[in-house]
Amino acid sequence: MLNIIIGLLIGLVTGTIQFFLLSKFVTSVTGGKPGSKTVIFAITQFFFPFAVLIICAFLIGDSLMWVGIGIASALIISAVIKFVFVSKSVKK
């Protein structure tokens, strides 16, 4: 049971960090000024979940599925929260 909770927490933190990196990447690309930071955000955002999943596979392999569930959940929840806040600010 403890491995499930640890795996889920690792996934939630990883997913939140990945959402932050993804939003920074999208902001820099759509802002019209792609530069070296854009490439760094793209590479980091792409390889970060793979690195976390590989490390978790070696350390806590039995809860690897929960890490993946946490990552996906955090990405979805973060996107919904950002959408709600952005749509509230646009209406005002």
Secondary structure, 3 states (H helix, E strand, C coil): CHHHHHHHHHHHHHHHHHHHHHHHHHHHHHCCCCCHHHHHHHHHHHHHHHHHHHHHHHHCHHHHHHHHHHHHHHHHHHHHHHHHHHHHHHHC
